[in-house]
């Protein structure tokens, strides 16, 4: 049985909010955002399973109820009520513009956390790389770190 994440955990709350956005407002995500969303690694096991179900269901012009039902069918039985709950949780926005801003903000935070994790992994690899013994790997890691930082900065300026 998969336990639900601790609602006091800020990363778990952010993951939950991102799943709510993907389930309730899939049409607000453009192609690049969907691509990034599908590549995110969710920490909480229940959220990771819902994320995988969203990926498996594939949003292809389905009506909102068909979309949610497709996702529900892709998760284990024990998580179907979680998908239903996420699909009806009220968004903290009261008009279309506020919904768009909220959704973009949540997704950008999700992507920012993912980039921060990737940067930490690359920094660890860089610290273990001897620049004299493997200059190509050292340069590649530095380039990847710079690219990740540019992505992070771009997200924060949106």
C-alpha positions as CSV (number, residue, x, y, z in Angstrom):
1,X,0.0,0.0,0.0
2,X,1.2,3.5,-0.9
3,X,1.0,6.0,1.9
4,X,0.1,9.6,1.2
5,X,2.9,12.2,1.6
6,X,3.2,14.4,4.7
7,X,1.2,17.6,3.9
8,X,3.6,19.6,6.0
9,X,6.5,18.8,3.7
10,X,6.9,21.8,1.4
11,X,8.2,19.8,-1.6
12,X,5.3,17.3,-1.3
13,X,2.9,20.2,-1.2
14,X,4.4,21.7,-4.3
15,X,4.3,18.3,-6.1
16,X,0.7,18.0,-5.1
17,X,-0.1,21.5,-6.4
18,X,1.6,20.7,-9.7
19,X,-0.5,17.5,-10.1
20,X,-3.6,19.5,-9.4
21,X,-2.6,22.0,-12.2
22,X,-1.9,19.1,-14.6
23,X,-5.2,17.4,-13.8
24,X,-7.4,20.5,-13.7
25,X,-5.8,22.8,-16.3
26,X,-4.0,20.6,-18.8
27,X,-4.8,23.0,-21.6
28,X,-2.8,25.8,-20.0
29,X,0.4,23.8,-20.4
30,X,2.2,24.4,-23.8
31,X,4.2,21.7,-25.5
32,X,7.5,22.7,-23.8
33,X,5.8,22.7,-20.3
34,X,4.3,19.3,-20.9
35,X,7.7,18.0,-22.0
36,X,9.3,19.4,-18.9
37,X,6.5,18.1,-16.7
38,X,6.9,14.6,-18.0
39,X,10.6,14.7,-17.2
40,X,10.2,15.7,-13.6
41,X,11.0,13.2,-10.9
42,X,8.5,13.3,-8.1
43,X,9.9,12.4,-4.6
44,X,6.7,11.3,-2.9
45,X,5.8,7.7,-4.1
46,X,2.1,8.4,-4.4
47,X,2.8,11.6,-6.4
48,X,5.2,9.7,-8.5
49,X,2.5,7.1,-9.4
50,X,0.0,9.8,-10.2
51,X,2.6,11.6,-12.3
52,X,3.3,8.4,-14.2
53,X,-0.4,7.9,-14.7
54,X,-0.7,11.4,-16.2
55,X,2.2,10.5,-18.5
56,X,0.6,7.2,-19.5
57,X,-2.9,8.8,-20.0
58,X,-1.4,11.4,-22.4
59,X,-3.5,14.5,-22.7
60,X,-4.8,14.5,-26.3
61,X,-7.8,16.7,-26.5
62,X,-9.9,14.7,-24.1
63,X,-12.7,16.4,-22.2
64,X,-11.9,17.2,-18.6
65,X,-13.9,14.3,-17.2
66,X,-12.4,11.9,-19.8
67,X,-8.9,13.2,-18.9
68,X,-9.3,12.6,-15.2
69,X,-10.9,9.2,-15.7
70,X,-8.1,8.2,-18.0
71,X,-5.6,9.1,-15.3
72,X,-7.7,7.3,-12.6
73,X,-7.6,4.1,-14.7
74,X,-3.8,4.3,-14.9
75,X,-3.1,4.4,-11.1
76,X,-3.4,1.5,-8.7
77,X,-6.9,1.2,-7.1
78,X,-5.7,2.6,-3.8
79,X,-4.8,5.9,-5.4
80,X,-7.9,6.5,-7.5
81,X,-9.5,8.5,-4.7
82,X,-6.4,10.7,-4.6
83,X,-6.7,11.5,-8.3
84,X,-10.3,12.4,-7.8
85,X,-9.5,14.6,-4.9
86,X,-6.7,16.4,-6.8
87,X,-9.1,16.9,-9.7
88,X,-11.6,18.8,-7.6
89,X,-9.4,20.7,-5.2
90,X,-10.1,24.4,-5.6
91,X,-7.4,26.5,-7.1
92,X,-6.5,29.6,-5.1
93,X,-7.5,31.9,-8.0
94,X,-10.7,33.6,-8.9
95,X,-10.5,34.6,-12.5
96,X,-8.9,33.3,-15.7
97,X,-5.8,35.5,-15.5
98,X,-5.2,34.5,-11.9
99,X,-5.6,30.8,-12.8
100,X,-3.0,31.2,-15.6
101,X,-0.5,33.0,-13.3
102,X,-1.0,30.5,-10.5
103,X,-0.5,27.5,-12.8
104,X,2.6,29.0,-14.4
105,X,4.0,29.8,-10.9
106,X,3.4,26.3,-9.6
107,X,5.0,24.6,-12.6
108,X,7.9,27.0,-12.6
109,X,8.6,26.2,-8.9
110,X,8.4,22.5,-9.8
111,X,10.8,22.9,-12.6
112,X,13.1,25.1,-10.5
113,X,13.3,22.4,-7.8
114,X,14.1,19.8,-10.5
115,X,16.9,22.0,-11.9
116,X,18.3,22.6,-8.4
117,X,18.4,18.8,-7.8
118,X,20.1,18.3,-11.2
119,X,22.7,21.0,-10.4
120,X,23.5,19.4,-7.0
121,X,24.1,16.1,-8.8
122,X,26.3,17.7,-11.4
123,X,28.2,19.6,-8.8
124,X,28.9,16.3,-7.0
125,X,30.1,14.8,-10.3
126,X,32.3,17.9,-11.0
127,X,33.9,17.7,-7.5
128,X,34.8,14.0,-8.1
129,X,36.2,14.8,-11.6
130,X,39.9,15.4,-11.9
131,X,40.3,18.3,-14.5
132,X,43.9,17.2,-15.3
133,X,43.0,13.5,-15.8
134,X,39.7,14.0,-17.7
135,X,39.5,17.6,-19.0
136,X,36.7,16.7,-21.4
137,X,34.4,15.5,-18.7
138,X,35.3,18.5,-16.5
139,X,34.4,20.9,-19.3
140,X,31.2,19.0,-20.2
141,X,30.0,19.1,-16.6
142,X,30.8,22.9,-16.4
143,X,28.8,23.5,-19.6
144,X,25.9,21.4,-18.2
145,X,25.9,23.4,-15.0
146,X,25.9,26.7,-16.9
147,X,23.0,25.5,-19.0
148,X,21.0,24.4,-15.9
149,X,21.7,27.8,-14.3
150,X,20.4,29.6,-17.4
151,X,17.3,27.5,-17.4
152,X,16.7,28.3,-13.7
153,X,17.2,32.0,-14.3
154,X,14.8,32.0,-17.2
155,X,12.1,30.3,-15.1
156,X,12.6,32.9,-12.4
157,X,12.1,35.8,-14.8
158,X,8.8,34.5,-16.2
